[in-house]
Amino acid sequence: MTMTEPKTKTPAIDPALLARLTGALGDRATLEKLCSEFGDLYTEFLPDIFHSETGLTMEVSYAGHETGLMNDLIADLGDNVVLADTQLRNWCPRFALACGNSFVITLMENLLGALPETIEEPIHRPLSRIELDLAAMIFDKIGNVLRSGVNAAGGFEPLIERPHNAEDRPKPEPDHVDEFAATIKLKIELGSVASEFYLVVPQKALLKTTVTVPKSKSQMSRNKKEWAEQIAEQVRRSQITLEAKIRLQTLTLNTISRLAAGDVIAFRDKGDVMVNVSANGKDMYRCEFGRAGDHYTVRVKDNISSEDEILKHLMG
């Protein structure tokens, strides 16, 4: 009888050691230098781009960096941020852009004509659909500054996915293997409101990066009016939930308190029944109640609000 020798398991290599051996984990000094170079790039370019396109003056400054696993770093940004997964061909197949919600909200108020001295620090809340559209425009500018300063051959545009609120970010798959990354933090001030935006980049891509500040600041730009027009166009294409309110017959409180299933309440109008149609709490149209086939309908009779008033309300 022969004895079978027990199989010996190959010890698993430490993930950090493996990452360092394969160029996916850098030392502190190297990462600090690279992240600060990104800070210089954005400090130099982003304020001028926003000023040329919106007429607004803002300040950008480098606010340091953090290192760790990518999903942990994204989670550490908290719930008051908007995020977009991004890729830049020949540089990095997956990194994340993020921005504080307060900056997006404040920029929206400025573009809608609010006086700077009346704008206060926004409350912490998720962004609306229209504000997410504005976030996409902000990320487009942040992504183009990135493209102009890194050594990505081919001059490709960044591919930026639809921005989403932090609470809507999907959880990683259970078998997902995370990678070491760095969060580059930049402070951005618009009027009295200060916020931050972030680049969360795998160290594997970061360590191969040469950051150069382009000599020319000339950029394809749009003015403030064009930004506002694009936001308005996004509003026009957005799906808005409408509500219809019909005034009913006046009843005493005693009668109302004793209503039961099957009781009927008449409309107030005896002839054509008029309906107020609203969205987000604002009355927009005066309509006539009716029916077409199997569907109850309303027919628009008068505009309560002008188109500009409706758009401004829905954007706000």
Secondary structure as the mmCIF struct_conf table of DSSP 4:
data_model
#
loop_
_struct_conf.conf_type_id
_struct_conf.id
_struct_conf.beg_label_comp_id
_struct_conf.beg_label_asym_id
_struct_conf.beg_label_seq_id
_struct_conf.end_label_comp_id
_struct_conf.end_label_asym_id
_struct_conf.end_label_seq_id
HELX_LH_PP_P HELX_LH_PP_P1 MET A 3 ASP A 14
HELX_RH_AL_P HELX_RH_AL_P1 PRO A 15 LEU A 21
TURN_TY1_P TURN_TY1_P1 THR A 22 GLY A 23
BEND BEND1 ALA A 24 LEU A 25
HELX_RH_AL_P HELX_RH_AL_P2 ARG A 28 THR A 54
STRN STRN1 MET A 58 LEU A 69
HELX_RH_AL_P HELX_RH_AL_P3 MET A 70 ASP A 76
TURN_TY1_P TURN_TY1_P2 LEU A 77 LEU A 77
BEND BEND2 ASP A 79 ASN A 80
STRN STRN2 VAL A 81 LEU A 88
TURN_TY1_P TURN_TY1_P3 ARG A 89 TRP A 91
STRN STRN3 CYS A 92 GLY A 100
HELX_RH_AL_P HELX_RH_AL_P4 ASN A 101 LEU A 111
TURN_TY1_P TURN_TY1_P4 LEU A 112 GLY A 113
HELX_RH_3T_P HELX_RH_3T_P1 PRO A 116 THR A 118
HELX_LH_PP_P HELX_LH_PP_P2 GLU A 121 ILE A 123
BEND BEND3 HIS A 124 HIS A 124
HELX_LH_PP_P HELX_LH_PP_P3 PRO A 126 SER A 128
HELX_RH_AL_P HELX_RH_AL_P5 ARG A 129 GLY A 149
BEND BEND4 VAL A 150 VAL A 150
TURN_TY1_P TURN_TY1_P5 ALA A 153 GLY A 154
HELX_LH_PP_P HELX_LH_PP_P4 PHE A 156 PRO A 158
STRN STRN4 LEU A 159 ILE A 160
HELX_LH_PP_P HELX_LH_PP_P5 GLU A 161 PRO A 163
STRN STRN5 HIS A 164 ASN A 165
HELX_RH_3T_P HELX_RH_3T_P2 ALA A 166 ASP A 168
HELX_LH_PP_P HELX_LH_PP_P6 ARG A 169 GLU A 173
TURN_TY1_P TURN_TY1_P6 PRO A 174 ASP A 175
STRN STRN6 PHE A 180 LEU A 190
TURN_TY1_P TURN_TY1_P7 GLY A 191 SER A 192
STRN STRN7 VAL A 193 PRO A 202
HELX_RH_AL_P HELX_RH_AL_P6 GLN A 203 LEU A 206
TURN_TY1_P TURN_TY1_P8 LEU A 207 LYS A 208
BEND BEND5 LYS A 215 LYS A 215
HELX_RH_AL_P HELX_RH_AL_P7 LYS A 224 ARG A 237
BEND BEND6 SER A 238 SER A 238
STRN STRN8 GLU A 243 ILE A 246
HELX_LH_PP_P HELX_LH_PP_P7 ARG A 247 ARG A 247
STRN STRN9 LEU A 248 LEU A 248
HELX_LH_PP_P HELX_LH_PP_P8 GLN A 249 THR A 250
HELX_RH_AL_P HELX_RH_AL_P8 LEU A 253 SER A 257
TURN_TY1_P TURN_TY1_P9 ARG A 258 ARG A 258
TURN_TY1_P TURN_TY1_P10 ALA A 261 GLY A 262
STRN STRN10 PHE A 267 PHE A 267
BEND BEND7 ARG A 268 ARG A 268
BEND BEND8 LYS A 270 ASP A 272
HELX_LH_PP_P HELX_LH_PP_P9 VAL A 273 VAL A 273
STRN STRN11 MET A 274 ALA A 279
TURN_TY1_P TURN_TY1_P11 ASN A 280 GLY A 281
STRN STRN12 LYS A 282 ALA A 292
TURN_TY1_P TURN_TY1_P12 GLY A 293 ASP A 294
STRN STRN13 HIS A 295 ASN A 303
BEND BEND9 ILE A 304 SER A 305
HELX_RH_AL_P HELX_RH_AL_P9 GLU A 307 MET A 315
#
